[in-house]
Amino acid sequence: GNISPTFSSTPNHLTSGSRQIPGEKRLLVKVVRAAQLGASQGCAEPYCVVEMDEPPQKNQTAVAKNTDSPQWDEHFLFDLSPNTAELLFEIYDHSVKPNKFLGLGIVGVEELLVNPSQRQIISLQSRPYESDPVSGTLTVEFLFIEGADIPNISGSQPYKIKETLRSPSPATNRLNVTNTMTTSTFQN
């Protein structure tokens, strides 16, 4: 594919250091929306918990009101380590006490490294050994960010991500190839 001219990295940067120093590489996760939650019973106040296995990190979206197809559009930044294996997404209904489980999805980080900067629609599953009434899908987006001086990203300032991507820094070839796509991924 075309190597984007916005990076000035020389090829020898691209092959060095396949394992990143912790803190060097981060994963930006955008929880976009869910659809048709709650099976036949529906749901009232869904929210999504995003959990990384290693290093352990957990984030949670806002609670949506009176819908089984919430639109969250929330960004979360996760630190990565060489041992990071997967991200777990769990959806619950806040209106039920204890909060009712609505479904889960798991995304492997290896899979994301092969196809960075992408949107995935995850079919929600029930928990192991449980017969939860689960239905629907979760839409998420992923973006790998490299470099030490990464700005704090909130939903209101997605433009900072683009500044980071344009700065000349050693980047993997994969990031170069997909750079033209990544700059527009998080605008809405």
C-alpha positions, 0 to 999 in steps of 0.5 A: 500500500501507499506509505503516507507522506505525513511520516518522515520515518526512514525504513530502518525505524519501521522494523526495529523494536517489535515489542513496545516499551509499556506506555509507548503504545496505547489503544484508543477504544471508541464505544460507538453504540449497541443495538437490540439489547435485552432479548425479549425483555428489552432494557431501560438503562444500558451501559457498557464496561470495557476491561483490559486484561493486562495491564488491568484497566477498566472504563465505563460509559455513561448510562443511556436512558429508555432505549435498547439501542444506545448511542454512546460515542465515548472514547477510552485510552488504554495502556498496552504491554507485551502481555496484553491479550484481550479487551472485554466488553460487558453491557448491563442494565442500570435500571435493575438491581443488581444490574442485569447482564445484557451481553458480552464481547471479547476482542483479541489484541493480536487480531487488532494489530493485524487490522488496526484502525477499524470498526467492529460490530460484535455479536453479544454473547452470554456468560459462560455457564449462564443462560442469560437472555442475550441479544443484539450487537455492540459497535466499537472502533479501535486506533493504536497510538504511538509515541510518548507525548500522547495527549489526554483524549476526551470525547470533545477533543478528537482532533488531538488524535490527528495531531499525534498521527501527523507528527513525525515519529517512528511508527510501524509500517501498519500505522503508515498504511492506514494513516489516511483512514485513521485521521477521519475515523473519530470525527463524529 
